[in-house]
Amino acid sequence: MGSPATSTARSYGGKTAAERTAERRERLIEATINVLAEAGEGRATMTAICSGAGLTERYFYESFANLDEAMVAAFDHVCSEILTLAAQVIENTPGTPEQRVHAVMETFVEMVVTSPSKGKVAVMHTSANPELRGRRNDLMAVFSDFVAREADELYGERTWPAERARVFGVVYIAGFAELISAWLNGDVAQSPAELVDTASDLFTALFRRV
């Protein structure tokens, strides 16, 4: 027979309280992603997030101190997923640098096609909210450093020195975000395959100097 502490901690289908809390947090983050994609940062509300997650405000405050914290968590979640996918694909894809870059872009565009909400959150402008704006700036730097490092791994002596590559990384990430945003809004008329080719060609043009 379990102790009172064990019985209290584990119930409802054999899940601990911590596991249930983590699951509720995941639902709230997913709902926040959808609300941000549909309404934008300026019109996102805690009520809409709770409704989307099927949870009450009590559980919202169990995971987040306020709306800003939930939005930053959703933004971080999407960006972390993108970075993880990109790193995995580029590491596990054989072939030329161009083929490996193409595989990364193909994976990202597939994610955007299957989950447009994540794509919108990844490239959204965050001018109205200082917390999100600051986090977006931080993550722009992270992504810029990432692509510069990967370009060095891919092209070696055929790419630019580190400082210049990082500047090109800023240009690439900012331009790529605008391209995806325009595509999602219907302002760029390309098929997913054409979009993959465009993003891949831009990467090669910026980072491969010879």
Legacy VTK file of the C-alpha trace (Angstrom):
# vtk DataFile Version 3.0
C-alpha trace
ASCII
DATASET POLYDATA
POINTS 210 float
0.000 0.000 0.000
1.446 3.379 -1.007
2.211 6.122 1.428
-0.159 9.123 1.651
2.439 11.249 -0.134
2.706 8.750 -2.993
-1.066 8.410 -3.263
-1.484 12.172 -3.380
1.288 12.651 -5.938
0.058 9.889 -8.269
-3.542 9.700 -9.422
-5.741 10.312 -12.457
-4.530 7.557 -14.751
-1.233 7.009 -12.984
0.197 10.475 -13.724
1.937 12.495 -11.062
0.899 16.034 -10.223
4.074 17.265 -11.919
3.228 15.336 -15.084
-0.272 16.772 -15.172
1.097 20.268 -14.645
3.553 19.766 -17.504
0.760 18.540 -19.780
-1.385 21.566 -18.961
1.563 23.851 -19.683
2.035 22.194 -23.076
-1.648 22.715 -23.869
-1.419 26.364 -22.876
1.694 26.896 -25.001
-0.003 25.268 -27.996
-3.066 27.450 -27.459
-0.874 30.544 -27.161
0.803 29.710 -30.473
-2.608 29.478 -32.145
-3.870 32.700 -30.574
-0.723 34.599 -31.564
-1.008 33.293 -35.114
-4.691 34.212 -35.407
-4.875 37.463 -33.443
-1.313 38.778 -33.298
0.541 39.889 -30.205
-1.492 43.066 -29.790
-4.848 41.286 -29.559
-3.855 38.087 -27.777
-5.690 37.583 -24.485
-5.448 35.186 -21.586
-9.141 34.385 -22.011
-8.609 33.245 -25.595
-5.607 31.152 -24.597
-7.479 29.433 -21.765
-10.419 28.775 -24.064
-8.154 27.275 -26.695
-6.458 25.050 -24.126
-9.748 24.060 -22.494
-8.434 25.210 -19.109
-9.416 27.798 -16.523
-7.421 30.861 -15.504
-6.381 29.009 -12.367
-4.311 26.651 -14.484
-2.950 29.497 -16.582
-1.434 31.039 -13.462
-0.126 27.648 -12.446
2.247 27.853 -15.434
2.696 31.559 -16.180
2.898 34.728 -14.135
1.165 36.775 -16.843
0.238 36.946 -20.516
3.662 38.230 -21.564
5.351 35.201 -20.037
3.019 32.848 -21.903
3.669 34.588 -25.224
7.436 34.491 -24.730
7.205 30.791 -23.827
5.250 30.107 -27.024
7.755 32.049 -29.122
10.660 30.208 -27.481
8.951 26.862 -28.049
8.574 27.424 -31.791
12.093 28.784 -32.254
13.620 25.957 -30.234
11.781 23.415 -32.380
13.107 25.050 -35.559
16.702 25.131 -34.328
16.540 21.522 -33.165
15.097 20.345 -36.482
17.647 22.300 -38.509
20.577 20.957 -36.501
19.314 17.370 -36.772
18.681 17.538 -40.507
21.993 19.144 -41.398
23.870 16.622 -39.246
22.065 13.577 -40.622
21.875 14.538 -44.304
24.682 13.320 -46.582
25.710 14.975 -49.833
27.048 18.325 -50.934
26.638 21.463 -48.822
23.934 22.616 -51.231
22.013 19.357 -50.833
22.224 19.572 -47.063
21.035 23.189 -47.019
18.176 22.205 -49.332
17.169 19.441 -46.927
17.026 21.891 -44.023
14.871 24.335 -45.978
12.618 21.514 -47.115
12.084 20.424 -43.513
11.289 23.957 -42.378
8.863 24.659 -45.216
7.147 21.331 -44.549
6.693 22.401 -40.924
5.191 25.708 -42.052
2.846 23.944 -44.469
1.645 21.414 -41.899
1.546 23.924 -39.022
1.032 27.464 -40.380
0.487 28.777 -36.843
4.061 27.898 -35.899
5.333 29.533 -39.074
3.430 32.730 -38.318
4.722 32.866 -34.749
8.308 32.247 -35.888
8.311 35.226 -38.262
5.832 37.547 -36.569
6.671 41.161 -35.946
6.669 42.016 -32.255
6.481 45.787 -32.110
3.620 46.133 -29.624
5.039 44.080 -26.785
8.429 44.991 -25.257
8.924 41.530 -23.752
8.378 39.809 -27.081
10.364 42.438 -28.960
13.359 41.924 -26.703
13.096 38.149 -26.980
12.780 38.353 -30.763
15.969 40.416 -30.913
17.752 37.847 -28.742
16.592 34.978 -30.933
17.507 36.808 -34.123
21.060 36.861 -32.790
20.861 33.157 -31.915
19.649 32.235 -35.397
22.215 34.504 -37.063
25.040 32.860 -35.119
23.619 29.439 -35.929
23.556 29.930 -39.706
27.020 31.519 -39.661
28.441 28.519 -37.776
26.696 26.057 -40.059
27.985 27.905 -43.129
31.508 27.557 -41.766
30.952 23.825 -41.214
29.503 23.406 -44.694
31.819 25.551 -46.769
34.996 25.852 -44.709
37.486 28.067 -46.523
34.888 28.810 -49.176
32.828 30.936 -46.807
33.477 34.302 -45.202
35.448 35.054 -42.016
33.425 34.656 -38.821
32.543 38.310 -38.216
31.408 38.919 -41.761
29.550 35.597 -41.844
27.646 36.634 -38.750
26.596 39.908 -40.397
25.449 37.927 -43.407
23.603 35.704 -40.950
21.630 38.700 -39.734
20.790 39.619 -43.326
19.753 36.072 -44.146
17.562 35.487 -41.101
15.828 38.868 -41.430
15.265 38.360 -45.154
14.150 34.770 -44.720
11.627 35.791 -42.054
10.202 38.440 -44.398
10.026 35.922 -47.237
8.125 33.365 -45.137
5.826 36.065 -43.785
5.025 37.301 -47.310
4.466 33.721 -48.480
2.089 32.949 -45.615
0.175 36.149 -46.361
-0.131 35.212 -50.038
2.093 38.056 -51.230
4.686 35.669 -52.710
3.250 33.287 -55.288
5.518 30.262 -55.026
4.844 26.595 -54.474
6.418 25.025 -51.370
9.076 23.441 -53.606
9.871 26.803 -55.214
10.070 28.411 -51.785
12.584 25.757 -50.680
14.688 26.461 -53.781
14.565 30.224 -53.192
15.615 29.949 -49.538
18.389 27.486 -50.409
19.730 29.617 -53.252
19.754 32.709 -51.026
21.769 30.856 -48.371
24.324 29.679 -50.931
24.591 33.102 -52.558
25.297 34.785 -49.227
27.646 32.314 -47.596
29.557 30.548 -50.396
32.053 33.067 -51.727
33.861 30.873 -54.281
LINES 1 211
210 0 1 2 3 4 5 6 7 8 9 10 11 12 13 14 15 16 17 18 19 20 21 22 23 24 25 26 27 28 29 30 31 32 33 34 35 36 37 38 39 40 41 42 43 44 45 46 47 48 49 50 51 52 53 54 55 56 57 58 59 60 61 62 63 64 65 66 67 68 69 70 71 72 73 74 75 76 77 78 79 80 81 82 83 84 85 86 87 88 89 90 91 92 93 94 95 96 97 98 99 100 101 102 103 104 105 106 107 108 109 110 111 112 113 114 115 116 117 118 119 120 121 122 123 124 125 126 127 128 129 130 131 132 133 134 135 136 137 138 139 140 141 142 143 144 145 146 147 148 149 150 151 152 153 154 155 156 157 158 159 160 161 162 163 164 165 166 167 168 169 170 171 172 173 174 175 176 177 178 179 180 181 182 183 184 185 186 187 188 189 190 191 192 193 194 195 196 197 198 199 200 201 202 203 204 205 206 207 208 209
